[in-house]
């Protein structure tokens, strides 16, 4: 029943379950609603590239798959903030391209790449929960899109940049806050909350309802999964605490600085007032001794009016 079913988070499913061919349908559903075309995964490729040198970077993706067109699809899930995330996905795409073209092959064999990032942190400003980007070439003055044409054995071969250059999808999970109506919205709702509607017809989600049920896991798998959720919560708490401490420290420093400035100002005012009172007392005593106004002015620096008023 829907009231007792609990579904595994997608990030855990990607790492443990969706690499199995029998479960490809779940991932195919998400990619189908994202790309707005039927996606069929042929195989899951190796996600970590071979290092050529000891300091070579790993291609840190969660899943790298090949679809029925031979195109490569990268899926990455990021739970915590990474300042250079855009550079990271650029590197991941570039490495995927070079890993899947052999030395001596024509550049025509370069595979189209789709990079899908499921982000549980705020990567920047924007009002949407889904962003899609790609390299396109537009005329600066005309606004038309360039169609690249080449000759191949007297045959004219035309390709749009969109058929070659990678496409990037950034899913900002935490920004989704609406009722799930479309298949895409149902998927984003599942990514954020783990809920799946019992009457869902969204590609992949009906299969997820059957295969990603929490209580279907073995006890040791449930324990590992619970530890995974706890680790994510701890990471988020640490980040939130660091932010709060930073704000509190800033406020405290501001207050201490204000107190210091207040003390300095008070000391300056007190010193000035003390000096004036001291001069006034000296002038009063000199006046009682019968000294002239001119002599008292020279001794204290007070004005004639101030001295006469004593």
HELIX and SHEET records of a PDB file:
HELIX    1   1 UNK A   10  UNK A   16  1                                   7    
HELIX    2   2 UNK A   21  UNK A   23  5                                   3    
HELIX    3   3 UNK A   24  UNK A   35  1                                  12    
HELIX    4   4 UNK A   85  UNK A   99  1                                  15    
HELIX    5   5 UNK A  107  UNK A  109  5                                   3    
HELIX    6   6 UNK A  161  UNK A  163  5                                   3    
HELIX    7   7 UNK A  173  UNK A  175  5                                   3    
HELIX    8   8 UNK A  183  UNK A  193  1                                  11    
HELIX    9   9 UNK A  205  UNK A  211  1                                   7    
HELIX   10  10 UNK A  214  UNK A  216  5                                   3    
HELIX   11  11 UNK A  219  UNK A  288  1                                  70    
HELIX   12  12 UNK A  293  UNK A  300  1                                   8    
HELIX   13  13 UNK A  304  UNK A  308  1                                   5    
SHEET    1   A 6 UNK A  41  UNK A  45  0                                        
SHEET    2   A 6 UNK A  63  UNK A  67 -1                                        
SHEET    3   A 6 UNK A  72  UNK A  78 -1                                        
SHEET    4   A 6 UNK A 113  UNK A 119  1                                        
SHEET    5   A 6 UNK A 167  UNK A 172  1                                        
SHEET    6   A 6 UNK A 130  UNK A 134 -1                                        
SHEET    1   B 2 UNK A 147  UNK A 152  0                                        
SHEET    2   B 2 UNK A 155  UNK A 160 -1                                        
END                                                                             
